[in-house]
Amino acid sequence: MSTVPVTIPASPRPAPVRKWLLPAAAATVFAALAAWRYGSGTWPGTLTVDFGGPLGRANDWIIDNRDSHWLFLYFFGHISNAVVTAVRAVYVVLLALGWAGVTTAATLLSWRLAGRRAGLTALASFAVCGALGMWVPTMRTLALMVVAVALSLVVGALLGLAAGLSDRIHRALRPVLDTMQALPAFAYLLPVVLVFGIGVAPAVLATVVYAAPPMARLTALGLRSTDKGVLEAVDSLGATGRQRLLTARLPLARRELLLGVNQTIMMALSMAVIASVIGADGLGDRVYQALSTVDVGSALAAGIPIVLLAIVLDRAVGGDRRRLWAGVPQGGTGGHNRPTARTRAAITWAAGIAVTAAAAVASGTAWPDTWTVDITAPVNTAKDWMVTHLYNGIPGIGGTADLAAHYTAWCVDPLRDALQALPWWSALILVAALARLIGTWRTATTATLALAAIGVLGRWDPAMDTLSQVLAAVAVTLVLGFAVAVAAARSDRVERWLRPVLDVFQTMPQFVYLIPVVALFGVGRAPAAAAAIVYALPAVIRIVGQGLRQVDAGALESARSLGATGGQQLRQVQFPLARPQLLLAVNQAVVLVLSVVIIGALVGGGALGYDVVFGLAQGDLATGLTAGVAIACLGLVLDRVTQPTKAKEAR
């Protein structure tokens, strides 16, 4: 007797519309009650909280107890002394070595760690620093940055290690890292100065707060994206958790770790000028003083050594990435002829010491004045020519002034007017819906509370103005960044030529190119956007380019065998497989554009950035800190509506 198979229909999944019925009903009720009770305009004044009183009292308490309370004497005091001692020790060593010793040591170390090209780069870089007449300021900045970068790497690596090994810690650290990176440096300079005073210690600590998050994010990304097949193979061999970390997860995450080192160095050196505002001497102070007199030539003469220091530190600390990724030891010997390699290294060091001693005897420890070149006058002449011929003399376009006016009138102003006209309760509902679409209810709650906190702080209208500027600048940054990264990922030559350009743009202090930007675009929100785009673009290009280059070669070969064109491979294979890196690039674009909001306020950007600058200039902790917190909350909102959770990514 034959049996007929019976198919039991699976229970239907709930329709997507049904899932949203209850939230939609709740949102409707909330909108009706909010509009009836508080109106449909901007954030109601009855829902704001005045933090001026508590922050003013805290400011007074810190000033009154800074020299007597145990917290400052035995905790903050020891931290400050340790930082100052470390910076001073590095500076004394640099002075003792002299220009010849520093140049030789940097050349030999770079050569040993990263190859001949890196050594020649270090030699040329320090020679240029001396030739520009900036040797002493360079040594002061180098001492400060060595300590700041070392602390940033340690703090970032520890935070990233914890976030990469624990989902709970990763969720808890995300808003902390967002706040550290999105809170403008000017906003936390005031409390740092109140606690530590003026000088080296607050400059180093402010740099660590700003430069550690990229290392933490990329370390966590590398550990969390480790191939699960490799981890299962290691577990099958009976490896402990520590062995699995040291032998599998960290080696497989070395690309992200090296990129984290690169980003930390770049961002630390970009703080050199801002740190000079609170008493950090060196190249940053020279840039700041030159720009106060609108002397672009002198500012560039001090800005170029900052870029060169970043390049040297990046090459020396990061090593030769291609060798490391290929598994070749950094010395370049490949494991063969070790005695010969050691003999060569000993001969090289002996020759370097002999050259250093001879140079020191011949010319002393200070860079000779007769070996310097003044570039101030030619640079200022070139800047004047650009302003004369590009401001309003481009045929068919009109000039950069017209471009700035069109950008403001067609992009920023309509977006600002739309955001400020949006009822406050509808903005909360919209943010909650967007965050829930790509995340969880926890994500939506976090984003909504962050946006509501801006209103509670009394910064709703300036926050909408800032949001319009950020959205416009982020859109331009992502379009340009993705286009350039695709070209770099497809061509080794483009990537090789692009790398020093990205180093220059990412490490050149914003203050240096702010004056020519203002000269070309005028004062207003357009030059602020241009500064933000130039600063955020290198990070987006690097992260997207590395993500596309890491795509499995087998997947691309399979796509080619099926007849996929280059565009189809990009859209259907590379972009989906590089999704984590692309999302990280969006995140970095948001936070980096936000970090330049304050710089933009100095050239007419206004909004929250102006409040932060005003608070720092007037010593008004309430105004500066609340505006800075509002900027951080804005960054948190943008992060939550652009970064899907792990569950959403899996789908």
TIGU-679431 format. One record per residue (C-alpha): residue in three letters; x, y, z. Coordinates in nm, 3 decimals, decimal comma. Example, Ala and Ser with C-alpha at 12.3 -4.5 7.8 and 13.67 -1.06 7.14 Angstrom:
2
residu:u:v:w
ALA:1,230:-0,450:0,780
SER:1,367:-0,106:0,714
This chain:
651
residu:u:v:w
MET:0,000:0,000:0,000
SER:0,155:0,323:-0,113
THR:0,159:0,625:0,102
VAL:0,111:0,977:-0,020
PRO:0,348:1,224:0,134
VAL:0,173:1,499:0,316
THR:0,327:1,843:0,314
ILE:0,262:2,047:0,624
PRO:0,260:2,414:0,533
ALA:0,498:2,626:0,733
SER:0,347:2,887:0,957
PRO:0,344:3,217:0,773
ARG:0,589:3,481:0,891
PRO:0,428:3,794:1,022
ALA:0,389:4,052:0,753
PRO:0,630:4,345:0,777
VAL:0,337:4,585:0,789
ARG:0,195:4,409:1,096
LYS:0,526:4,450:1,277
TRP:0,505:4,826:1,238
LEU:0,139:4,870:1,333
LEU:0,199:4,913:1,708
PRO:0,500:5,150:1,669
ALA:0,307:5,354:1,413
ALA:0,009:5,383:1,644
ALA:0,237:5,487:1,933
ALA:0,408:5,745:1,714
THR:0,072:5,886:1,605
VAL:-0,045:5,921:1,964
PHE:0,286:6,080:2,067
ALA:0,273:6,327:1,777
ALA:-0,083:6,429:1,858
LEU:-0,016:6,477:2,229
ALA:0,314:6,662:2,169
ALA:0,157:6,896:1,913
TRP:-0,142:6,964:2,140
ARG:0,068:7,026:2,451
TYR:0,384:7,194:2,317
GLY:0,307:7,295:1,957
SER:0,469:7,194:1,628
GLY:0,753:7,442:1,599
THR:1,102:7,427:1,736
TRP:1,193:7,255:2,062
PRO:0,972:7,398:2,340
GLY:1,142:7,608:2,603
THR:0,956:7,432:2,884
LEU:1,145:7,111:2,803
THR:1,493:7,265:2,829
VAL:1,720:7,248:3,133
ASP:1,959:7,525:3,230
PHE:2,302:7,378:3,307
GLY:2,467:7,716:3,355
GLY:2,431:7,711:3,734
PRO:2,575:7,363:3,804
LEU:2,855:7,401:3,550
GLY:2,941:7,746:3,685
ARG:2,963:7,607:4,039
ALA:3,179:7,319:3,917
ASN:3,405:7,567:3,742
ASP:3,445:7,770:4,060
TRP:3,507:7,458:4,272
ILE:3,785:7,338:4,042
ILE:3,955:7,678:4,049
ASP:3,929:7,704:4,429
ASN:4,054:7,348:4,501
ARG:4,302:7,285:4,222
ASP:4,603:7,357:4,443
SER:4,483:7,192:4,765
HIS:4,239:6,905:4,710
TRP:4,378:6,549:4,725
LEU:4,217:6,458:4,391
PHE:4,435:6,713:4,213
LEU:4,745:6,666:4,425
TYR:4,766:6,286:4,427
PHE:4,581:6,180:4,112
PHE:4,565:6,441:3,841
GLY:4,894:6,588:3,962
HIS:5,078:6,258:3,921
ILE:4,931:6,207:3,574
SER:5,040:6,556:3,472
ASN:5,388:6,510:3,614
ALA:5,431:6,174:3,441
VAL:5,332:6,318:3,103
VAL:5,555:6,625:3,143
THR:5,849:6,409:3,255
ALA:5,809:6,175:2,957
VAL:5,793:6,460:2,705
ARG:6,088:6,636:2,867
ALA:6,297:6,318:2,866
VAL:6,233:6,261:2,495
TYR:6,315:6,624:2,418
VAL:6,641:6,611:2,616
VAL:6,747:6,299:2,426
LEU:6,670:6,470:2,094
LEU:6,870:6,777:2,191
ALA:7,162:6,564:2,306
LEU:7,169:6,377:1,974
GLY:7,174:6,702:1,778
TRP:7,055:6,744:1,422
ALA:7,301:6,493:1,285
GLY:7,220:6,231:1,547
VAL:6,843:6,264:1,512
THR:6,860:6,251:1,133
THR:7,092:5,951:1,133
ALA:6,892:5,763:1,396
ALA:6,563:5,825:1,215
THR:6,716:5,716:0,885
LEU:6,867:5,397:1,022
LEU:6,559:5,300:1,223
SER:6,329:5,358:0,927
TRP:6,567:5,166:0,701
ARG:6,584:4,876:0,945
LEU:6,210:4,861:1,013
ALA:6,065:4,939:0,672
GLY:6,331:4,923:0,407
ARG:6,562:5,146:0,208
ARG:6,291:5,372:0,068
ALA:6,159:5,452:0,416
GLY:6,511:5,533:0,531
LEU:6,568:5,774:0,244
THR:6,228:5,930:0,316
ALA:6,327:5,991:0,678
LEU:6,660:6,141:0,573
ALA:6,497:6,379:0,325
SER:6,217:6,471:0,568
PHE:6,443:6,578:0,853
ALA:6,670:6,761:0,608
VAL:6,370:6,960:0,483
CYS:6,262:7,040:0,842
GLY:6,604:7,187:0,908
ALA:6,626:7,365:0,574
LEU:6,297:7,543:0,646
GLY:6,446:7,684:0,968
MET:6,212:7,476:1,186
TRP:6,453:7,235:1,352
VAL:6,396:7,335:1,717
PRO:6,014:7,358:1,684
THR:6,021:7,022:1,505
MET:6,207:6,859:1,793
ARG:5,957:7,001:2,043
THR:5,664:6,873:1,841
LEU:5,835:6,536:1,787
ALA:5,886:6,491:2,162
LEU:5,521:6,577:2,227
MET:5,393:6,350:1,950
VAL:5,610:6,051:2,044
VAL:5,452:6,044:2,390
ALA:5,101:6,125:2,264
VAL:5,109:5,863:1,987
ALA:5,249:5,597:2,220
LEU:4,975:5,661:2,477
SER:4,708:5,673:2,205
LEU:4,820:5,340:2,060
VAL:4,825:5,172:2,401
VAL:4,485:5,307:2,505
GLY:4,329:5,241:2,165
ALA:4,469:4,889:2,138
LEU:4,345:4,794:2,486
LEU:3,997:4,933:2,418
GLY:3,985:4,766:2,076
LEU:4,104:4,436:2,222
ALA:3,827:4,441:2,479
ALA:3,565:4,539:2,220
GLY:3,685:4,277:1,974
LEU:3,662:3,994:2,225
SER:3,330:4,084:2,390
ASP:3,001:4,179:2,225
ARG:2,883:4,344:2,545
ILE:3,193:4,561:2,575
HIS:3,169:4,644:2,204
ARG:2,814:4,772:2,247
ALA:2,910:4,968:2,557
LEU:3,220:5,123:2,399
ARG:3,054:5,238:2,077
PRO:2,891:5,548:2,229
VAL:3,207:5,618:2,432
LEU:3,426:5,611:2,120
ASP:3,170:5,816:1,931
THR:3,177:6,078:2,207
MET:3,558:6,082:2,226
GLN:3,590:6,134:1,853
ALA:3,284:6,351:1,785
LEU:3,323:6,585:2,082
PRO:3,524:6,875:1,938
ALA:3,871:6,928:2,076
PHE:3,787:7,287:2,165
ALA:3,497:7,163:2,378
TYR:3,707:6,950:2,609
LEU:4,008:7,181:2,604
LEU:3,835:7,401:2,860
PRO:3,773:7,130:3,126
VAL:4,118:6,983:3,058
VAL:4,276:7,323:3,110
LEU:4,072:7,376:3,427
VAL:4,201:7,049:3,572
PHE:4,561:7,039:3,442
GLY:4,635:7,405:3,370
ILE:4,818:7,538:3,066
GLY:5,107:7,346:2,916
VAL:5,224:7,013:2,782
ALA:5,012:6,775:2,993
PRO:4,667:6,894:2,879
ALA:4,791:6,906:2,519
VAL:4,904:6,541:2,532
LEU:4,589:6,421:2,707
ALA:4,361:6,607:2,465
THR:4,552:6,447:2,178
VAL:4,508:6,100:2,329
VAL:4,132:6,149:2,364
TYR:4,110:6,249:1,999
ALA:4,360:6,003:1,844
ALA:4,289:5,679:2,037
PRO:3,939:5,597:1,894
PRO:4,059:5,508:1,539
MET:4,301:5,253:1,682
ALA:4,027:5,113:1,904
ARG:3,774:5,090:1,620
LEU:4,010:4,927:1,371
THR:4,149:4,684:1,630
ALA:3,796:4,575:1,718
LEU:3,705:4,550:1,350
GLY:4,007:4,330:1,276
LEU:3,941:4,097:1,567
ARG:3,568:4,068:1,498
SER:3,613:3,999:1,126
THR:3,850:3,704:1,174
ASP:3,766:3,405:0,956
LYS:3,551:3,169:1,164
GLY:3,696:2,867:0,983
VAL:4,044:2,951:1,106
LEU:3,919:2,995:1,462
GLU:3,741:2,658:1,451
ALA:4,060:2,493:1,325
VAL:4,260:2,647:1,610
ASP:3,997:2,538:1,864
SER:4,008:2,183:1,728
LEU:4,379:2,173:1,814
GLY:4,300:2,246:2,179
ALA:4,428:2,602:2,187
THR:4,342:2,817:2,486
GLY:4,177:3,156:2,453
ARG:4,511:3,331:2,491
GLN:4,678:3,107:2,231
ARG:4,390:3,164:1,989
LEU:4,430:3,540:2,032
LEU:4,808:3,546:1,987
THR:4,839:3,286:1,709
ALA:4,524:3,347:1,505
ARG:4,316:3,656:1,572
LEU:4,592:3,917:1,609
PRO:4,801:3,793:1,311
LEU:4,491:3,783:1,090
ALA:4,399:4,136:1,201
ARG:4,742:4,286:1,126
ARG:4,615:4,488:0,830
GLU:4,355:4,664:1,043
LEU:4,611:4,711:1,321
LEU:4,856:4,879:1,085
LEU:4,581:5,099:0,944
GLY:4,490:5,191:1,302
VAL:4,850:5,292:1,368
ASN:4,843:5,506:1,056
GLN:4,517:5,677:1,146
THR:4,628:5,739:1,506
ILE:4,952:5,905:1,393
MET:4,771:6,121:1,141
MET:4,504:6,236:1,384
ALA:4,754:6,298:1,665
LEU:4,962:6,524:1,445
SER:4,651:6,702:1,321
MET:4,604:6,811:1,685
ALA:4,941:6,986:1,693
VAL:4,798:7,330:1,614
ILE:4,493:7,295:1,840
ALA:4,721:7,185:2,124
SER:4,921:7,505:2,080
VAL:4,613:7,701:2,191
ILE:4,662:7,566:2,545
GLY:5,036:7,616:2,565
ALA:5,196:7,334:2,366
ASP:5,504:7,486:2,203
GLY:5,649:7,371:1,873
LEU:5,533:7,368:1,514
GLY:5,168:7,412:1,607
ASP:5,241:7,735:1,787
ARG:5,431:7,865:1,482
VAL:5,133:7,784:1,258
TYR:4,888:7,948:1,497
GLN:5,096:8,263:1,530
ALA:5,148:8,288:1,153
LEU:4,780:8,255:1,077
SER:4,690:8,519:1,333
THR:4,873:8,761:1,102
VAL:4,737:8,595:0,782
ASP:5,089:8,491:0,682
VAL:5,029:8,179:0,473
GLY:5,398:8,144:0,385
SER:5,512:8,119:0,746
ALA:5,220:7,891:0,829
LEU:5,314:7,657:0,544
ALA:5,679:7,657:0,650
ALA:5,569:7,522:0,988
GLY:5,294:7,299:0,846
ILE:5,522:7,108:0,607
PRO:5,735:6,964:0,893
ILE:5,416:6,841:1,061
VAL:5,330:6,646:0,746
LEU:5,684:6,512:0,715
LEU:5,685:6,398:1,078
ALA:5,362:6,209:1,014
ILE:5,508:6,038:0,710
VAL:5,826:5,938:0,891
LEU:5,642:5,806:1,197
ASP:5,393:5,621:0,981
ARG:5,662:5,451:0,775
ALA:5,880:5,366:1,076
VAL:5,604:5,241:1,307
GLY:5,388:5,080:1,041
GLY:5,676:4,920:0,858
ASP:5,655:4,796:0,502
ARG:5,293:4,684:0,481
ARG:5,336:4,477:0,170
ARG:5,620:4,278:0,324
LEU:5,428:4,221:0,643
TRP:5,110:4,116:0,461
ALA:5,314:3,878:0,250
GLY:5,466:3,726:0,562
VAL:5,821:3,846:0,501
PRO:6,012:3,966:0,810
GLN:6,058:4,340:0,838
GLY:6,428:4,326:0,795
GLY:6,373:4,206:0,441
THR:6,609:3,905:0,471
GLY:6,337:3,644:0,440
GLY:6,499:3,439:0,713
HIS:6,811:3,350:0,510
ASN:7,170:3,449:0,576
ARG:7,095:3,580:0,923
PRO:7,462:3,627:1,020
THR:7,518:3,827:0,702
ALA:7,216:4,044:0,776
ARG:7,333:4,106:1,131
THR:7,681:4,192:1,009
ARG:7,539:4,439:0,760
ALA:7,322:4,595:1,029
ALA:7,620:4,632:1,261
ILE:7,827:4,793:0,985
THR:7,541:5,028:0,900
TRP:7,496:5,138:1,261
ALA:7,871:5,186:1,306
ALA:7,887:5,396:0,991
GLY:7,587:5,599:1,107
ILE:7,744:5,669:1,445
ALA:8,068:5,774:1,279
VAL:7,886:6,010:1,042
THR:7,687:6,154:1,333
ALA:7,997:6,220:1,539
ALA:8,176:6,383:1,246
ALA:7,879:6,606:1,166
ALA:7,836:6,706:1,530
VAL:8,202:6,802:1,560
ALA:8,191:6,996:1,234
SER:7,870:7,196:1,285
GLY:7,746:7,145:1,643
THR:7,411:7,014:1,762
ALA:7,193:7,296:1,619
TRP:7,100:7,306:1,252
PRO:7,334:7,550:1,074
ASP:7,168:7,881:0,991
THR:7,344:7,900:0,656
TRP:7,161:7,583:0,544
THR:6,812:7,732:0,568
VAL:6,578:7,851:0,290
ASP:6,298:8,109:0,328
ILE:5,979:8,009:0,141
THR:5,751:8,272:0,296
ALA:5,763:8,529:0,016
PRO:5,714:8,286:-0,278
VAL:5,420:8,115:-0,105
ASN:5,245:8,443:-0,028
THR:5,300:8,554:-0,387
ALA:5,146:8,231:-0,519
LYS:4,850:8,271:-0,284
ASP:4,789:8,624:-0,408
TRP:4,801:8,502:-0,770
MET:4,547:8,228:-0,700
VAL:4,311:8,470:-0,532
THR:4,342:8,719:-0,818
HIS:4,281:8,468:-1,098
LEU:4,050:8,209:-0,939
TYR:3,821:8,406:-0,709
ASN:3,612:8,548:-0,994
GLY:3,819:8,501:-1,308
ILE:3,734:8,149:-1,432
PRO:3,564:8,166:-1,776
GLY:3,220:8,006:-1,786
ILE:3,206:7,947:-1,410
GLY:3,272:8,287:-1,267
GLY:3,512:8,176:-0,999
THR:3,534:8,003:-0,666
ALA:3,323:8,274:-0,505
ASP:3,031:8,181:-0,731
LEU:3,081:7,812:-0,657
ALA:3,068:7,884:-0,284
ALA:2,753:8,093:-0,325
HIS:2,581:7,819:-0,529
TYR:2,679:7,549:-0,279
THR:2,537:7,753:0,007
ALA:2,220:7,863:-0,174
TRP:2,137:7,533:-0,343
CYS:2,253:7,276:-0,086
VAL:2,303:7,407:0,265
ASP:2,035:7,675:0,297
PRO:1,739:7,462:0,174
LEU:1,851:7,174:0,393
ARG:1,885:7,402:0,697
ASP:1,545:7,564:0,640
ALA:1,381:7,223:0,600
LEU:1,537:7,087:0,919
GLN:1,453:7,394:1,126
ALA:1,095:7,396:0,993
LEU:1,051:7,030:1,081
PRO:0,837:6,993:1,399
TRP:1,049:6,877:1,687
TRP:0,834:6,573:1,757
SER:0,843:6,464:1,392
ALA:1,224:6,485:1,398
LEU:1,228:6,246:1,695
ILE:0,990:6,006:1,519
LEU:1,189:6,020:1,195
VAL:1,519:5,946:1,370
ALA:1,362:5,659:1,565
ALA:1,218:5,508:1,246
LEU:1,546:5,535:1,054
ALA:1,748:5,386:1,339
ARG:1,500:5,100:1,380
LEU:1,502:5,020:1,008
ILE:1,874:4,938:1,014
GLY:1,913:4,845:1,380
THR:1,730:4,729:1,688
TRP:1,491:4,899:1,926
ARG:1,792:4,972:2,149
THR:1,956:5,153:1,857
ALA:1,641:5,354:1,793
THR:1,609:5,443:2,161
THR:1,970:5,560:2,181
ALA:1,938:5,778:1,870
THR:1,609:5,930:1,988
LEU:1,740:6,008:2,335
ALA:2,055:6,165:2,188
LEU:1,847:6,393:1,966
ALA:1,617:6,479:2,256
ALA:1,922:6,564:2,470
ILE:2,014:6,835:2,218
GLY:1,676:6,998:2,275
VAL:1,703:6,961:2,651
LEU:2,038:7,140:2,638
GLY:1,867:7,430:2,458
ARG:2,067:7,386:2,135
TRP:1,794:7,270:1,893
ASP:1,805:7,545:1,625
PRO:2,188:7,572:1,604
ALA:2,204:7,191:1,600
MET:1,976:7,179:1,295
ASP:2,199:7,440:1,129
THR:2,506:7,231:1,207
LEU:2,330:6,915:1,088
SER:2,259:7,071:0,750
GLN:2,626:7,162:0,704
VAL:2,741:6,817:0,815
LEU:2,501:6,627:0,589
ALA:2,599:6,830:0,284
ALA:2,972:6,792:0,353
VAL:2,942:6,418:0,431
ALA:2,754:6,359:0,105
VAL:3,028:6,529:-0,099
THR:3,299:6,345:0,099
LEU:3,145:6,003:0,040
VAL:3,091:6,061:-0,333
LEU:3,449:6,177:-0,386
GLY:3,596:5,925:-0,143
PHE:3,425:5,620:-0,296
ALA:3,519:5,728:-0,649
VAL:3,888:5,775:-0,564
ALA:3,901:5,457:-0,350
VAL:3,764:5,245:-0,635
ALA:4,034:5,378:-0,867
ALA:4,304:5,313:-0,602
ALA:4,175:4,960:-0,533
ARG:4,190:4,870:-0,902
SER:4,540:5,005:-0,968
ASP:4,855:4,955:-0,762
ARG:5,011:5,254:-0,934
VAL:4,725:5,483:-0,837
GLU:4,737:5,356:-0,479
ARG:5,114:5,411:-0,462
TRP:5,093:5,767:-0,596
LEU:4,788:5,846:-0,386
ARG:4,934:5,743:-0,052
PRO:5,167:6,044:0,006
VAL:4,892:6,278:-0,114
LEU:4,655:6,135:0,147
ASP:4,926:6,169:0,411
VAL:4,968:6,536:0,326
PHE:4,596:6,616:0,328
GLN:4,529:6,426:0,649
THR:4,821:6,562:0,849
MET:4,837:6,917:0,721
PRO:4,675:7,119:1,002
GLN:4,336:7,262:0,908
PHE:4,458:7,606:1,010
VAL:4,720:7,597:0,732
TYR:4,484:7,552:0,439
LEU:4,203:7,747:0,605
ILE:4,344:8,083:0,495
PRO:4,378:7,997:0,122
VAL:4,034:7,833:0,139
VAL:3,887:8,151:0,283
ALA:4,073:8,356:0,024
LEU:3,927:8,142:-0,256
PHE:3,573:8,090:-0,123
GLY:3,515:8,387:0,104
VAL:3,382:8,378:0,459
GLY:3,083:8,160:0,536
ARG:2,971:7,801:0,542
ALA:3,129:7,705:0,207
PRO:3,493:7,734:0,328
ALA:3,392:7,548:0,644
ALA:3,257:7,265:0,430
ALA:3,569:7,266:0,211
ALA:3,793:7,231:0,518
ALA:3,579:6,944:0,650
ILE:3,581:6,761:0,316
VAL:3,958:6,790:0,275
TYR:4,011:6,660:0,629
ALA:3,765:6,368:0,615
LEU:3,837:6,253:0,259
PRO:4,171:6,071:0,323
ALA:4,026:5,845:0,593
VAL:3,731:5,749:0,371
ILE:3,961:5,672:0,077
ARG:4,196:5,462:0,290
ILE:3,926:5,255:0,459
VAL:3,717:5,197:0,147
GLY:4,025:5,119:-0,063
GLN:4,152:4,865:0,188
GLY:3,808:4,704:0,214
LEU:3,786:4,661:-0,163
ARG:4,140:4,522:-0,182
GLN:4,065:4,262:0,086
VAL:3,778:4,104:-0,109
ASP:3,835:3,734:-0,171
ALA:4,014:3,686:-0,503
GLY:3,820:3,363:-0,562
ALA:3,488:3,548:-0,553
LEU:3,613:3,799:-0,809
GLU:3,747:3,522:-1,032
SER:3,412:3,344:-1,019
ALA:3,236:3,665:-1,119
ARG:3,474:3,713:-1,411
SER:3,420:3,356:-1,528
LEU:3,046:3,426:-1,542
GLY:3,108:3,723:-1,769
ALA:3,054:4,000:-1,515
THR:3,178:4,340:-1,620
GLY:3,398:4,557:-1,399
GLY:3,099:4,757:-1,280
GLN:2,902:4,443:-1,200
GLN:3,194:4,300:-1,005
LEU:3,213:4,621:-0,807
ARG:2,842:4,646:-0,729
GLN:2,759:4,278:-0,681
VAL:3,079:4,135:-0,533
GLN:3,322:4,390:-0,392
PHE:3,078:4,631:-0,226
PRO:2,872:4,354:-0,055
LEU:3,183:4,170:0,070
ALA:3,345:4,495:0,189
ARG:3,030:4,606:0,372
PRO:3,193:4,639:0,721
GLN:3,470:4,861:0,586
LEU:3,224:5,072:0,387
LEU:3,009:5,128:0,694
LEU:3,318:5,219:0,895
ALA:3,410:5,469:0,624
VAL:3,067:5,632:0,656
ASN:3,113:5,648:1,032
GLN:3,455:5,807:1,001
ALA:3,326:6,058:0,747
VAL:3,056:6,168:0,992
VAL:3,281:6,203:1,296
LEU:3,567:6,370:1,107
VAL:3,338:6,624:0,943
LEU:3,188:6,695:1,284
SER:3,536:6,741:1,430
VAL:3,601:7,027:1,186
VAL:3,278:7,207:1,278
ILE:3,473:7,416:1,528
ILE:3,737:7,511:1,271
GLY:3,457:7,607:1,034
ALA:3,308:7,834:1,298
LEU:3,624:8,046:1,285
VAL:3,551:8,130:0,920
GLY:3,179:8,192:0,939
GLY:3,028:7,844:0,987
GLY:2,837:7,961:1,293
ALA:2,587:7,734:1,473
LEU:2,718:7,499:1,744
GLY:3,081:7,550:1,644
TYR:3,059:7,921:1,719
ASP:2,915:7,849:2,065
VAL:3,208:7,619:2,145
VAL:3,466:7,875:2,031
PHE:3,288:8,150:2,224
GLY:3,282:7,937:2,539
LEU:3,655:7,864:2,518
ALA:3,745:8,226:2,444
GLN:3,533:8,362:2,732
GLY:3,605:8,083:2,979
ASP:3,232:8,003:2,981
LEU:3,218:7,633:3,069
ALA:2,839:7,614:3,037
THR:2,820:7,756:2,683
GLY:3,124:7,576:2,545
LEU:3,062:7,238:2,705
THR:2,688:7,217:2,634
ALA:2,748:7,307:2,269
GLY:3,024:7,046:2,251
VAL:2,799:6,783:2,407
ALA:2,529:6,876:2,154
ILE:2,778:6,814:1,872
ALA:2,866:6,476:2,025
CYS:2,495:6,388:2,050
LEU:2,453:6,486:1,687
GLY:2,736:6,252:1,596
LEU:2,574:5,974:1,799
VAL:2,245:6,022:1,612
LEU:2,416:6,013:1,273
ASP:2,612:5,703:1,373
ARG:2,301:5,516:1,482
VAL:2,106:5,595:1,166
THR:2,396:5,490:0,940
GLN:2,553:5,191:1,120
PRO:2,344:4,870:1,116
THR:2,378:4,629:1,405
LYS:2,541:4,288:1,370
ALA:2,203:4,116:1,337
LYS:2,098:4,346:1,054
GLU:2,430:4,293:0,875
ALA:2,382:3,916:0,895
ARG:2,051:3,947:0,714
